[in-house]
Amino acid sequence: MIKEKMKYSVDKNGYYGKFGGAYIPEMLYPNVEELRENYLQIMESAEFREQFSKLLKDYVGRPTPLFLAERLSDKYNARIYLKREDLCHTGAHKVNNTIGQIILARKLGKRKIIAETGAGQHGVATATVCALMGMECIVYMGSVDMERQKPNVERMRILGTQVEPAKSGSQTLKDATNEAMRHWINNPTDTHYIIGSVVGPHPYPDMVTRFQSVISEEIRFQLKEAEGTEHPDYVLACVGGGSNAAGAFYHFLDHDDVHLVAVEAAGHGVGSGESAATTALGKPGVLHGSKTLLMQTADGQVIEPYSISAGLDYPGIGPIHAHLFNTGRVKFMNATDEEAMKAGIELSRLEGIIPAIESAHAFAALQKLDFKPDDVVVINLSGRGDKDLETYIKWGKY
């Protein structure tokens, strides 16, 4: 667990530069304040660290491999490694965070869990740990996402979780988050809300980042063994809310020799009106409890995002990413639906790995970056493509 103070860490008021904070209804204040007062003390205790580490090893299957993708490397003229988060139990990085939060919730005396999900991977990861710990669970999911991610809906139900459709707005991730927030307001004493990304009021962005930082922690010692250095030249990750990117970047943020690249979903194109490329289209605003970059109209109404990927169609990014964009520490790029789908098929054909469509956006950036032959590039393969087979089939260009 991370104790050291770093240049890009959250400050004592919950801000990353000018982004972050806790913009919450009065009725949620006790819940959020309880978390803020206790999360670091709990997470840094020897008992928590032992339980968290043991479950990551024996249940999740960590450390996940760092795989040298030789055919991909040949094509793009660099040494490209894949951080295989797709090999985690449940099929994505999301379980790193849900394991941590369920332990924390139990230590706070909570008996029930709620969550939101877009692609369903966070929902499945939450349902999984609730089954493991014997806790009641409700997951909110947009009706549109429920339709395009049916396998994950059924996985949650098999695990004993109640899946509630969000039928307002675009019926996707933003709306599922709204419904989960409403539930928490009405059930403040016995319920913990497991937020799935580095979004929401402080301390959630920092807490989720810390749980996901195991990704970059492992990359460092795995690269040391493979390449003789802890620092790659590049780390690439996709960004919706941004939890997998926050985890993959974390231990490299203070090392300027490591180029960090975040890839957002451009949908049908940044200027098409159907996009989720927040850094290209957004401006500062408040959503789901924090100040961040947000796609919005001139009068502050949220613009509905779009992406072929259910996990990336969020109208904002986590405040840590808004700060990293604002300071220039991370290079933000974007990939269209078409670019991401082609990159997903390319990885499948070259390396025998079908990626989640979210992760495929990161691979699409390979076409747009200029590497030297000895550059060491790590791509965070945040999830596997099983859940997206129907979308791949509908796209059909393979």
C-alpha positions as CSV (number, residue, x, y, z in Angstrom):
1,M,0.0,0.0,0.0
2,I,1.2,3.5,-0.8
3,K,2.4,5.8,2.0
4,E,4.8,8.2,0.4
5,K,3.8,11.7,-0.7
6,M,4.1,12.1,-4.4
7,K,4.1,15.2,-6.7
8,Y,0.7,14.3,-8.2
9,S,-1.0,13.0,-5.0
10,V,-4.3,14.4,-3.8
11,D,-4.0,17.2,-1.2
12,K,-5.5,17.3,2.3
13,N,-8.7,18.9,0.9
14,G,-9.2,16.2,-1.8
15,Y,-7.9,18.1,-4.8
16,Y,-5.5,17.4,-7.6
17,G,-4.5,20.9,-8.5
18,K,-7.9,22.6,-9.2
19,F,-9.8,19.4,-9.7
20,G,-11.4,17.1,-7.2
21,G,-13.1,17.9,-3.9
22,A,-16.4,16.6,-2.5
23,Y,-19.5,18.3,-4.0
24,I,-22.2,16.3,-2.3
25,P,-25.7,16.6,-0.9
26,E,-25.9,17.3,2.8
27,M,-27.5,13.8,3.3
28,L,-24.4,12.1,1.9
29,Y,-22.0,14.1,4.1
30,P,-21.9,11.6,7.0
31,N,-21.1,8.7,4.5
32,V,-18.3,10.5,2.7
33,E,-16.9,12.0,5.9
34,E,-16.8,8.6,7.5
35,L,-14.8,7.2,4.6
36,R,-12.5,10.3,4.5
37,E,-11.6,10.0,8.2
38,N,-10.9,6.3,8.1
39,Y,-9.8,5.0,4.7
40,L,-6.0,5.7,5.0
41,Q,-5.8,4.4,8.6
42,I,-7.6,1.2,7.6
43,M,-5.7,0.7,4.3
44,E,-2.3,1.2,6.0
45,S,-3.0,-1.2,8.9
46,A,-1.0,-4.4,8.9
47,E,-4.2,-6.5,9.1
48,F,-5.8,-4.9,6.0
49,R,-2.6,-5.1,4.0
50,E,-2.2,-8.8,4.8
51,Q,-5.8,-9.6,3.9
52,F,-5.7,-7.5,0.7
53,S,-2.4,-9.0,-0.5
54,K,-3.5,-12.5,0.2
55,L,-6.7,-12.2,-1.7
56,L,-4.9,-10.5,-4.6
57,K,-2.5,-13.4,-4.8
58,D,-4.8,-16.4,-4.0
59,Y,-8.1,-15.2,-5.3
60,V,-7.5,-12.7,-8.1
61,G,-4.3,-14.4,-9.4
62,R,-1.7,-11.6,-9.0
63,P,0.8,-10.8,-10.1
64,T,-0.6,-10.7,-13.6
65,P,1.9,-11.5,-16.3
66,L,3.9,-8.9,-18.2
67,F,4.0,-10.4,-21.7
68,L,6.5,-9.4,-24.5
69,A,4.3,-9.3,-27.6
70,E,6.9,-10.2,-30.2
71,R,4.7,-10.0,-33.3
72,L,3.2,-6.7,-32.2
73,S,6.7,-5.4,-31.4
74,D,7.9,-6.3,-34.9
75,K,5.1,-4.5,-36.5
76,Y,5.5,-1.2,-34.5
77,N,9.4,-1.4,-34.2
78,A,9.6,-1.3,-30.4
79,R,9.7,-3.7,-27.5
80,I,6.0,-3.9,-26.6
81,Y,4.9,-5.5,-23.3
82,L,1.3,-6.3,-22.4
83,K,0.3,-6.0,-18.7
84,R,-2.2,-8.9,-18.6
85,E,-5.0,-7.5,-16.4
86,D,-7.4,-9.5,-18.6
87,L,-6.1,-12.6,-16.7
88,C,-7.4,-11.4,-13.4
89,H,-10.3,-13.4,-11.9
90,T,-13.5,-11.8,-13.5
91,G,-11.6,-10.8,-16.6
92,A,-10.4,-7.2,-15.8
93,H,-8.6,-4.9,-13.5
94,K,-11.8,-3.9,-11.7
95,V,-11.5,-6.7,-9.1
96,N,-8.3,-5.1,-7.6
97,N,-10.5,-2.2,-6.4
98,T,-13.6,-4.2,-5.3
99,I,-11.4,-6.5,-3.2
100,G,-10.0,-3.5,-1.4
101,Q,-13.3,-1.7,-0.9
102,I,-15.2,-4.7,0.3
103,I,-12.6,-5.3,3.1
104,L,-12.8,-1.6,4.0
105,A,-16.6,-1.7,4.0
106,R,-16.6,-4.6,6.4
107,K,-14.2,-2.9,8.7
108,L,-16.6,0.1,8.7
109,G,-19.4,-2.2,9.8
110,K,-21.4,-2.0,6.5
111,R,-23.7,-4.8,5.7
112,K,-24.9,-4.0,2.2
113,I,-23.1,-2.9,-1.1
114,I,-24.3,-0.9,-4.1
115,A,-22.3,-0.2,-7.3
116,E,-22.7,1.2,-10.8
117,T,-21.4,-0.4,-13.9
118,G,-21.1,0.4,-17.6
119,A,-19.5,-2.5,-19.5
120,G,-20.5,-4.7,-16.6
121,Q,-16.9,-5.6,-15.5
122,H,-17.1,-3.5,-12.3
123,G,-20.5,-4.9,-11.7
124,V,-19.3,-8.5,-12.0
125,A,-16.2,-7.7,-9.9
126,T,-18.5,-6.2,-7.2
127,A,-20.9,-9.1,-7.4
128,T,-18.0,-11.5,-7.1
129,V,-16.6,-10.0,-3.9
130,C,-20.0,-9.7,-2.3
131,A,-20.6,-13.4,-3.0
132,L,-17.1,-14.1,-1.5
133,M,-17.9,-12.1,1.6
134,G,-21.6,-13.0,1.9
135,M,-22.9,-9.5,1.5
136,E,-26.1,-8.2,-0.1
137,C,-25.4,-6.4,-3.4
138,I,-27.4,-4.2,-5.8
139,V,-25.7,-3.0,-9.1
140,Y,-27.2,-0.2,-11.2
141,M,-26.7,-0.5,-14.9
142,G,-28.0,1.5,-17.8
143,S,-30.7,-0.2,-19.8
144,V,-28.7,0.3,-23.0
145,D,-25.7,-1.2,-21.4
146,M,-27.7,-4.2,-20.1
147,E,-28.7,-4.9,-23.6
148,R,-25.2,-4.8,-25.1
149,Q,-23.5,-6.5,-22.2
150,K,-26.0,-9.4,-21.5
151,P,-23.4,-12.0,-20.5
152,N,-22.2,-9.7,-17.7
153,V,-25.7,-9.1,-16.5
154,E,-26.3,-12.8,-16.2
155,R,-23.0,-13.3,-14.5
156,M,-24.0,-10.8,-11.8
157,R,-27.4,-12.5,-11.4
158,I,-25.8,-16.0,-11.1
159,L,-23.5,-14.5,-8.4
160,G,-26.6,-13.5,-6.4
161,T,-26.6,-9.8,-7.2
162,Q,-29.7,-7.7,-8.0
163,V,-29.2,-5.8,-11.3
164,E,-31.3,-2.6,-11.4
165,P,-31.8,-0.9,-14.8
166,A,-31.2,2.9,-15.1
167,K,-33.8,4.1,-17.6
168,S,-33.2,7.9,-17.6
169,G,-31.0,10.0,-19.9
170,S,-28.9,7.9,-22.3
171,Q,-29.4,4.8,-20.1
172,T,-25.7,4.3,-19.8
173,L,-22.9,4.7,-17.2
174,K,-23.7,8.3,-16.1
175,D,-27.3,7.4,-15.4
176,A,-26.4,4.2,-13.6
177,T,-24.1,6.3,-11.3
178,N,-27.0,8.8,-10.7
179,E,-29.2,5.9,-9.6
180,A,-26.6,4.5,-7.3
181,M,-26.0,7.9,-5.7
182,R,-29.8,8.2,-5.1
183,H,-29.8,4.8,-3.4
184,W,-26.9,5.7,-1.2
185,I,-28.7,8.9,-0.1
186,N,-31.7,6.9,1.0
187,N,-29.6,4.2,2.8
188,P,-26.8,6.0,4.4
189,T,-26.1,3.9,7.6
190,D,-25.8,0.3,6.5
191,T,-24.6,0.6,2.9
192,H,-21.3,1.2,1.2
193,Y,-21.1,2.4,-2.3
194,I,-18.2,0.7,-4.3
195,I,-17.5,3.3,-7.0
196,G,-15.7,1.5,-9.9
197,S,-13.5,4.3,-11.2
198,V,-11.3,7.2,-10.1
199,V,-14.4,9.5,-10.1
200,G,-16.8,10.7,-7.4
201,P,-16.3,12.8,-4.2
202,H,-13.0,12.6,-2.3
203,P,-11.7,10.2,-1.0
204,Y,-12.9,7.9,-3.8
205,P,-10.5,9.0,-6.6
206,D,-7.5,8.6,-4.3
207,M,-8.8,5.3,-2.7
208,V,-9.5,3.7,-6.1
209,T,-6.1,4.9,-7.4
210,R,-4.3,3.3,-4.5
211,F,-6.0,0.0,-4.9
212,Q,-5.2,0.0,-8.7
213,S,-1.6,1.1,-8.1
214,V,-0.7,-2.6,-7.7
215,I,-0.6,-2.6,-11.6
216,S,2.3,-0.2,-11.9
217,E,3.9,-1.6,-8.8
218,E,4.1,-5.0,-10.5
219,I,5.2,-3.5,-13.9
220,R,8.3,-2.0,-12.1
221,F,9.6,-5.3,-10.7
222,Q,8.6,-7.3,-13.8
223,L,10.4,-4.9,-16.1
224,K,13.4,-5.0,-13.8
225,E,13.6,-8.7,-14.3
226,A,12.8,-8.6,-18.1
227,E,14.7,-5.5,-19.2
228,G,17.0,-4.6,-16.3
229,T,15.1,-1.3,-15.6
230,E,12.1,-0.4,-13.6
231,H,11.1,2.4,-16.0
232,P,9.6,1.8,-19.5
233,D,9.8,4.5,-22.1
234,Y,6.0,4.5,-22.6
235,V,2.9,3.4,-20.7
236,L,-0.3,3.3,-22.6
237,A,-3.8,2.9,-21.2
238,C,-7.4,3.6,-22.2
239,V,-9.4,6.2,-20.2
240,G,-13.1,6.4,-19.5
241,G,-13.3,7.4,-15.8
242,G,-9.7,6.2,-15.7
243,S,-9.1,3.6,-13.0
244,N,-6.9,1.3,-15.1
245,A,-4.9,4.2,-16.4
246,A,-4.5,5.7,-12.9
247,G,-3.2,2.3,-11.7
248,A,-0.8,1.8,-14.6
249,F,0.6,5.3,-14.4
250,Y,0.8,5.8,-10.6
251,H,4.3,4.7,-9.8
252,F,5.7,6.5,-12.9
253,L,4.1,9.9,-12.3
254,D,7.2,11.4,-10.7
255,H,9.5,10.0,-13.3
256,D,9.5,12.3,-16.3
257,D,11.5,9.9,-18.4
258,V,8.4,7.7,-18.6
259,H,6.0,8.9,-21.3
260,L,2.4,8.3,-20.2
261,V,-0.3,8.1,-22.8
262,A,-4.0,8.0,-22.1
263,V,-6.4,7.1,-24.9
264,E,-10.1,8.3,-24.8
265,A,-13.0,7.1,-26.9
266,A,-13.7,9.4,-29.9
267,G,-16.8,7.4,-30.9
268,H,-17.7,8.5,-34.5
269,G,-15.2,11.3,-34.3
270,V,-14.3,14.2,-32.0
271,G,-16.4,16.6,-34.0
272,S,-19.2,14.3,-34.8
273,G,-21.5,15.0,-31.8
274,E,-21.1,11.3,-30.9
275,S,-18.0,11.1,-28.9
276,A,-16.6,10.6,-25.3
277,A,-13.3,12.4,-25.8
278,T,-13.5,14.5,-22.7
279,T,-10.1,16.3,-22.9
280,A,-10.8,17.3,-26.4
281,L,-14.4,18.5,-25.8
282,G,-14.7,19.1,-22.1
283,K,-14.3,22.1,-19.7
284,P,-14.3,22.3,-15.9
285,G,-17.5,21.3,-14.2
286,V,-19.0,19.3,-11.4
287,L,-20.3,15.7,-11.9
288,H,-21.0,12.9,-9.4
289,G,-19.4,14.7,-6.5
290,S,-16.2,16.1,-7.9
291,K,-14.9,19.0,-10.0
292,T,-13.3,17.7,-13.2
293,L,-13.3,18.1,-17.0
294,L,-16.8,17.4,-18.3
295,M,-18.5,17.4,-21.6
296,Q,-21.2,20.1,-21.3
297,T,-23.2,22.7,-23.1
298,A,-22.6,26.4,-22.8
299,D,-25.1,26.5,-20.0
300,G,-23.6,23.6,-18.1
301,Q,-25.9,20.8,-19.1
302,V,-24.1,17.4,-19.5
303,I,-23.6,16.3,-23.1
304,E,-24.5,12.6,-23.6
305,P,-21.3,10.7,-24.5
306,Y,-21.1,8.0,-27.1
307,S,-18.7,5.1,-27.6
308,I,-19.0,1.6,-29.0
309,S,-17.4,0.6,-25.8
310,A,-19.8,0.5,-22.8
311,G,-17.0,1.2,-20.4
312,L,-15.7,4.4,-22.0
313,D,-18.9,6.3,-22.7
314,Y,-18.7,8.6,-19.6
315,P,-19.0,12.4,-20.1
316,G,-16.1,13.2,-17.8
317,I,-12.8,11.8,-16.5
318,G,-11.5,11.3,-13.0
319,P,-10.1,14.5,-11.4
320,I,-6.6,13.0,-11.2
321,H,-6.7,12.7,-15.0
322,A,-8.0,16.2,-15.4
323,H,-5.0,17.4,-13.4
324,L,-2.6,15.2,-15.4
325,F,-4.0,16.6,-18.6
326,N,-4.0,20.2,-17.3
327,T,-0.3,19.9,-16.2
328,G,0.8,18.1,-19.4
329,R,2.2,15.2,-17.5
330,V,0.1,12.7,-19.5
331,K,-0.4,12.9,-23.2
332,F,-4.1,12.4,-24.0
333,M,-5.1,10.9,-27.4
334,N,-8.3,9.5,-28.7
335,A,-9.4,6.6,-31.0
336,T,-12.6,6.3,-33.0
337,D,-14.8,3.2,-32.8
338,E,-13.4,2.1,-36.1
339,E,-9.8,2.5,-35.0
340,A,-10.4,0.7,-31.8
341,M,-12.2,-2.2,-33.4
342,K,-9.4,-2.7,-36.0
343,A,-6.8,-2.6,-33.2
344,G,-8.7,-5.2,-31.3
345,I,-8.8,-7.5,-34.3
346,E,-5.1,-6.8,-35.0
347,L,-4.1,-7.9,-31.4
348,S,-6.3,-11.0,-31.8
349,R,-4.6,-12.0,-35.0
350,L,-1.0,-11.1,-34.0
351,E,-0.9,-12.4,-30.4
352,G,-3.9,-14.6,-30.0
353,I,-5.5,-12.3,-27.4
354,I,-9.0,-10.8,-27.9
355,P,-9.1,-7.6,-25.9
356,A,-12.0,-5.8,-24.3
357,I,-13.0,-3.0,-26.6
358,E,-12.1,-0.5,-23.9
359,S,-8.5,-1.9,-24.0
360,A,-8.5,-1.9,-27.8
361,H,-8.6,1.9,-27.7
362,A,-5.1,1.9,-26.1
363,F,-3.8,-0.4,-28.8
364,A,-5.2,2.0,-31.5
365,A,-2.6,4.6,-30.3
366,L,0.2,2.4,-31.6
367,Q,-0.6,3.6,-35.2
368,K,-0.1,7.3,-34.1
369,L,3.1,7.1,-32.0
370,D,6.6,7.1,-33.4
371,F,8.9,4.6,-31.4
372,K,12.6,3.9,-31.6
373,P,13.6,0.2,-31.9
374,D,14.9,0.0,-28.3
375,D,11.9,1.8,-26.7
376,V,10.2,-0.3,-24.1
377,V,6.4,0.2,-24.3
378,V,3.9,-1.2,-21.8
379,I,0.2,-1.3,-22.7
380,N,-2.2,-2.0,-20.0
381,L,-4.5,-4.7,-21.3
382,S,-7.2,-3.9,-18.8
383,G,-9.8,-6.5,-19.8
384,R,-10.6,-9.5,-22.0
385,G,-13.0,-9.4,-24.9
386,D,-15.4,-12.2,-24.0
387,K,-18.0,-9.7,-22.9
388,D,-17.7,-7.9,-26.2
389,L,-18.1,-10.8,-28.6
390,E,-21.6,-9.7,-29.7
391,T,-20.2,-6.2,-30.5
392,Y,-17.3,-7.6,-32.5
393,I,-19.8,-9.9,-34.3
394,K,-22.1,-6.9,-35.1
395,W,-19.2,-4.9,-36.4
396,G,-18.2,-7.8,-38.5
397,K,-15.2,-6.5,-40.3
398,Y,-12.9,-9.4,-39.7
